Amino acid sequence: MKKYLFVLLILLFISCQSKNEEKKELIPKNPITKVVIEEKNDSLIYKIKDNTIVIGGDTLKIEAPFIYSFDGTLDNNKKIQIHISNRLTEEYGGYWKSGRLYIDGEDQIFGFGLVKNGKEDFYTGKASSYDENNNGKTICKLKLYNLFTDEMFVECIYNKKVYKIYPSKKFPSYKCFDKIDYTLFDTREAYKKGQGRDYTPSRNYTFLGEILSNDKSFEALSSNLKYLSSDSLSIKNHDKWKHNFDSKKAVKDEDNYASESLFISSPIFIDSNIYVVYHYWYNYMGGAHGLYRTSYDNYEVSTGRKIEIEQILNTKNENFIDFYENKIRSEYGDGLSDKIEMANTFYVLPTGITFSYAPYELVGFAGGEPEIFFSYEELKPYILKNTILDNYN
């Protein structure tokens, strides 16, 4: 009997070790993506380090993509959650560490960026809110320490007090993938010296997170949803993705233009009821600026099913339609269209629902992406019964 118990303990120990190793793999110790590319020579694209590439004179440092989720407690038992990702930015930018955070009782999710200054061993940032005149107010200051290690944490300064927020042991973890397809067109032979552009870039970028459950309550998300993006084209063969850098001779006029596309997804809010995913698209095909679009998907944690607005609100009710339109006009003035369509995307919080418009849908491009928050108190007459919102009001 003792012999069998001893064997059982050995097997249990091995199982626990393998699970621990699997979790540790989510923190890349050596954040370098392998790229097969020639060393420095006369090429327009060449490698100067294992993770640094020169492209037509510009330097790109390739980093490991990641998503980390943190949670903790602030003043008066207020809970805070922070989600940080690392991915490329638009306009041919490099890797950028940024995130979203939510504090109990707030009616919005706050965004922030993180930068490392000089020889500092941490990244700094701040989350801010803005009023209708674009005046900013700092909500909290952040420092990210010990990135890529088991001792990683975020220092949060909130209401003049300092808190340490650690990686969540309950929220899902993520295995991340990204793919860069970069082509540099050499137009030097097509144009006389001093005319046109010497090099025109074409870059496509995709970022994807696979959801890994750390807690039984989130197993439905990791099994039914599985990936942050449900676009089959975006996630096709993601486990075989490789970065591709190439240069080509361009001899025609139509070759002399820059283009770029970018697609990313990341979590921005999680609780025991709702899981909110943020999607961002950017596309540039020439002209003064690129076009961008943000959308949100809301999922029921217990089932992993996507939540549609018609499942939680009576959006066809005439009173709701009038109420919704009046609320939009009260915040954005009377210079809007005669008929205001409901926004195509939204996200759910414990305090209410935020509707989001794309550029040009409600206001001009300079107005960005308007977001309008509706509290549950305002929405009460239009909330359908026996829905996920029963947990919030």
C-alpha positions in Angstrom: 0.0 0.0 0.0 2.8 2.4 0.9 4.5 1.6 -2.4 1.4 2.6 -4.3 1.0 5.8 -2.3 4.6 6.7 -3.0 4.1 6.2 -6.7 0.9 8.3 -6.6 2.8 11.1 -4.9 5.5 11.0 -7.5 3.0 11.2 -10.3 1.2 14.1 -8.6 4.5 16.0 -8.2 5.3 15.5 -11.9 1.9 16.7 -12.9 2.2 19.9 -10.7 5.7 20.5 -12.1 4.4 20.3 -15.7 1.6 22.7 -15.0 3.9 25.2 -13.4 6.3 25.0 -16.3 3.4 25.6 -18.7 2.4 28.7 -16.8 6.0 29.9 -16.8 6.2 29.6 -20.5 3.7 32.5 -20.7 6.5 34.8 -19.5 9.2 34.8 -22.2 12.6 34.9 -20.6 14.3 35.8 -23.9 11.9 38.1 -25.8 13.5 37.6 -29.2 11.6 36.5 -32.3 13.8 34.6 -34.7 13.9 36.1 -38.2 15.9 34.6 -41.0 17.4 37.6 -42.7 20.9 38.4 -44.1 23.5 40.1 -42.0 24.6 43.7 -42.8 25.6 44.2 -46.4 24.4 46.3 -49.3 20.8 45.2 -48.9 18.1 47.7 -48.0 17.0 45.4 -45.2 19.6 43.8 -43.0 20.0 42.5 -39.4 22.4 44.2 -37.0 21.5 42.1 -33.9 19.4 39.0 -33.3 16.4 41.1 -32.7 17.1 44.4 -34.5 16.6 45.0 -38.2 17.4 48.0 -40.4 14.8 48.8 -43.0 15.7 51.5 -45.5 17.6 53.4 -42.8 14.9 53.0 -40.1 15.6 50.6 -37.2 13.0 48.1 -35.9 13.6 46.1 -32.7 11.5 43.0 -32.7 10.1 42.1 -29.3 7.9 39.3 -28.0 4.2 40.0 -28.1 2.4 39.6 -24.8 -0.7 40.3 -22.8 -0.6 40.3 -18.9 -3.5 40.8 -16.6 -3.1 42.2 -13.1 -5.6 42.7 -10.3 -5.6 44.1 -6.7 -7.3 46.3 -4.2 -7.1 50.0 -3.6 -8.8 52.4 -1.1 -11.9 51.2 0.7 -11.6 47.7 -0.9 -12.0 49.1 -4.4 -10.8 46.5 -6.9 -8.5 47.5 -9.8 -7.7 45.4 -12.9 -4.9 46.2 -15.4 -4.4 44.6 -18.8 -1.0 45.3 -20.5 -0.1 44.3 -24.1 3.0 44.6 -26.2 2.6 45.0 -30.0 3.5 47.1 -33.0 1.9 50.5 -33.4 0.5 52.1 -36.6 2.4 54.5 -39.0 5.3 52.0 -39.2 6.0 52.4 -35.5 7.9 50.0 -33.3 6.6 47.8 -30.4 4.6 49.7 -27.8 3.6 48.6 -24.3 0.2 50.0 -23.5 -2.9 48.9 -21.6 -6.3 49.6 -20.1 -7.4 49.7 -16.4 -10.7 49.7 -14.6 -11.4 50.7 -11.0 -14.6 49.7 -9.2 -17.4 52.3 -9.5 -16.0 54.1 -12.5 -18.0 54.6 -15.7 -15.1 54.2 -18.1 -12.0 52.2 -18.8 -8.8 54.2 -18.8 -6.0 53.8 -21.3 -2.3 54.4 -20.8 1.1 53.9 -22.5 4.3 52.7 -20.8 7.8 53.9 -21.6 11.3 53.1 -20.3 13.6 56.1 -19.8 17.4 55.7 -20.1 18.8 53.1 -17.7 15.7 52.8 -15.5 14.8 49.2 -14.8 11.0 50.0 -15.0 8.4 51.4 -17.3 6.3 54.4 -16.4 2.9 55.7 -17.5 -0.3 57.3 -16.3 -4.0 56.7 -16.8 -6.0 59.8 -17.4 -9.6 60.9 -18.1 -10.7 63.7 -20.3 -13.7 66.0 -20.3 -15.7 67.4 -23.3 -13.0 70.1 -23.7 -10.3 67.5 -23.8 -8.9 68.6 -20.5 -7.0 65.7 -18.9 -7.1 64.6 -15.3 -4.6 61.9 -14.0 -6.4 59.0 -12.4 -3.3 57.1 -11.3 0.4 56.9 -12.1 1.9 53.5 -13.0 5.3 51.8 -12.9 5.8 48.3 -14.4 8.7 46.4 -12.7 10.5 43.2 -13.5 9.0 42.6 -16.9 9.4 39.0 -18.2 10.1 37.6 -14.7 8.1 35.9 -12.0 8.6 39.0 -9.7 6.7 41.2 -12.2 4.3 43.8 -10.6 2.7 47.2 -11.3 3.2 50.0 -8.8 0.0 52.2 -8.8 -0.1 55.6 -7.2 -3.8 56.4 -6.6 -5.2 59.1 -4.3 -1.6 59.8 -3.2 -1.2 56.3 -1.9 1.1 53.6 -3.4 -0.1 50.1 -4.1 1.5 47.0 -5.6 -0.7 45.2 -8.1 0.4 41.7 -9.1 -0.4 39.4 -12.0 -3.8 37.9 -11.5 -4.0 34.3 -10.4 -7.6 34.1 -11.4 -8.0 36.0 -14.7 -7.1 34.1 -17.9 -3.5 34.1 -19.2 -2.6 34.5 -22.9 -0.3 32.9 -25.3 0.4 35.6 -27.9 1.4 35.4 -31.6 2.2 38.2 -34.1 3.2 38.4 -37.7 4.9 41.2 -39.6 4.9 41.2 -43.4 7.1 44.0 -44.6 8.0 44.8 -48.2 10.2 47.8 -49.1 10.0 49.0 -52.7 13.2 50.4 -54.1 12.1 53.1 -56.6 15.5 54.7 -57.1 15.7 53.4 -60.7 12.2 54.6 -61.5 12.7 58.3 -60.6 15.4 60.8 -61.3 17.5 61.9 -58.4 15.6 64.3 -56.1 12.2 63.3 -57.5 9.7 61.0 -55.7 10.5 58.8 -52.8 13.5 56.5 -52.6 11.8 53.8 -50.8 8.1 53.1 -50.2 7.1 50.6 -47.5 4.2 48.1 -47.4 3.6 46.6 -43.9 0.9 44.3 -42.6 0.7 43.3 -38.9 -1.6 41.0 -37.0 -1.6 40.3 -33.2 -3.4 37.4 -31.7 -4.0 36.1 -28.1 -5.0 32.6 -27.2 -7.0 32.4 -24.0 -5.6 30.1 -21.3 -7.8 29.5 -18.2 -6.2 29.8 -14.8 -9.5 29.3 -12.9 -12.5 27.0 -13.4 -14.9 30.0 -13.7 -13.1 31.0 -17.0 -12.9 27.6 -18.6 -15.9 28.4 -20.9 -14.0 31.3 -22.4 -10.8 29.2 -23.0 -12.8 26.4 -24.6 -15.7 28.1 -26.4 -14.1 31.4 -27.3 -10.5 30.2 -27.3 -9.0 33.2 -29.2 -9.5 37.0 -28.7 -10.3 37.3 -32.4 -13.0 35.2 -33.9 -11.9 36.2 -37.5 -10.9 32.9 -39.1 -8.7 34.7 -41.6 -6.8 36.5 -38.9 -6.0 33.4 -36.9 -5.4 31.0 -39.7 -2.2 28.9 -39.1 -1.2 31.3 -36.3 1.0 28.7 -34.7 3.2 28.7 -37.9 3.4 32.5 -38.2 6.8 33.9 -39.2 7.9 37.5 -39.8 8.7 38.3 -43.4 10.9 41.2 -44.6 11.7 41.7 -48.3 12.8 44.3 -50.7 11.7 44.6 -54.3 12.6 46.8 -57.3 9.8 49.1 -58.3 9.8 50.5 -61.8 6.2 51.7 -62.3 4.4 54.8 -61.0 1.9 52.7 -59.1 4.7 51.1 -57.1 5.5 54.4 -55.5 3.0 54.4 -52.7 3.0 53.4 -49.0 0.5 51.1 -47.5 -0.1 49.6 -44.1 -2.7 47.5 -42.3 -2.8 46.6 -38.6 -5.1 44.4 -36.5 -4.9 43.8 -32.8 -7.2 42.4 -30.0 -6.8 42.5 -26.3 -8.9 42.2 -23.1 -10.0 45.4 -21.3 -12.4 44.2 -18.6 -13.1 41.0 -16.8 -15.4 40.1 -13.9 -17.4 37.0 -12.9 -20.1 37.9 -15.4 -18.7 39.8 -18.4 -15.5 39.6 -20.5 -14.9 42.5 -22.8 -12.4 42.3 -25.8 -11.1 45.4 -27.6 -10.4 45.1 -31.4 -8.4 47.8 -33.3 -8.0 48.1 -37.1 -5.8 50.6 -38.9 -5.5 50.9 -42.7 -3.4 53.3 -44.8 -3.5 53.4 -48.6 -2.1 56.8 -49.2 -3.5 60.3 -48.6 -3.3 62.6 -45.6 -3.9 59.9 -43.0 -5.0 56.3 -42.4 -8.4 55.1 -41.3 -8.9 53.4 -38.0 -11.7 51.7 -36.1 -12.3 50.3 -32.7 -14.9 47.7 -31.8 -15.8 45.7 -28.7 -17.1 42.2 -28.1 -18.8 41.3 -24.9 -19.0 37.7 -23.7 -20.8 35.9 -20.9 -18.2 34.3 -18.7 -20.3 31.3 -17.7 -20.9 30.3 -21.3 -18.4 32.1 -23.5 -21.2 33.3 -25.7 -21.2 36.7 -27.3 -23.7 39.2 -26.0 -25.7 41.2 -28.5 -27.3 44.5 -27.5 -30.8 43.3 -28.4 -30.4 40.5 -25.8 -30.1 42.9 -22.9 -31.9 46.2 -24.0 -35.3 46.8 -25.7 -33.7 48.8 -28.4 -36.8 48.9 -30.6 -38.9 50.6 -28.0 -39.8 54.1 -29.4 -39.2 55.7 -26.0 -35.7 54.2 -25.9 -35.0 55.4 -29.5 -36.0 59.0 -28.5 -34.1 58.8 -25.2 -30.9 57.5 -26.9 -31.0 60.2 -29.6 -31.6 63.0 -27.0 -28.7 61.8 -25.0 -26.4 61.9 -28.0 -27.5 65.4 -29.0 -27.1 66.7 -25.4 -23.5 65.7 -25.5 -22.5 66.5 -29.1 -24.8 69.4 -30.0 -27.4 70.0 -32.6 -25.1 70.0 -35.6 -25.7 66.3 -36.1 -27.7 64.4 -38.7 -31.5 64.6 -38.6 -31.6 60.9 -37.7 -29.0 59.4 -35.3 -28.4 55.7 -35.7 -27.5 53.6 -32.7 -23.7 52.8 -32.5 -22.7 49.4 -33.9 -20.4 48.6 -31.0 -20.6 48.8 -27.2 -19.1 47.5 -24.0 -20.7 46.5 -20.7 -19.4 47.6 -17.2 -20.8 47.1 -13.7 -21.9 50.7 -13.8 -23.5 51.0 -17.2 -23.1 50.5 -21.0 -20.8 52.6 -23.3 -21.7 53.0 -27.0 -18.9 53.8 -29.4 -18.9 55.4 -32.8 -16.3 55.1 -35.5 -14.7 58.2 -37.1 -17.2 60.0 -39.5 -20.2 58.0 -38.1 -21.3 60.7 -35.7 -18.8 63.6 -36.1 -15.9 64.5 -38.4 -12.5 62.7 -38.4 -11.0 65.3 -36.0 -13.7 64.2 -33.4 -12.2 60.8 -33.1 -14.3 57.9 -31.9 -17.1 59.4 -29.6 -18.1 57.2 -26.7 -21.3 57.8 -24.8 -21.9 56.2 -21.4 -25.4 55.2 -20.2 -25.8 54.4 -16.5 -28.1 51.5 -15.5 -30.3 54.0 -13.7 -31.0 55.8 -17.0 -31.4 52.5 -18.9 -33.7 50.9 -16.2 -37.0 51.2 -18.2 -35.4 49.5 -21.2 -33.4 46.7 -19.6 -34.8 43.3 -20.5 -35.5 40.8 -17.7 -33.5 37.6 -16.9 -30.3 38.8 -18.6 -26.7 39.2 -17.5 -27.5 42.7 -16.4 -29.5 41.4 -13.5 -26.1 41.0 -11.8 -25.5 44.8 -11.9 -28.8 46.5 -11.1 
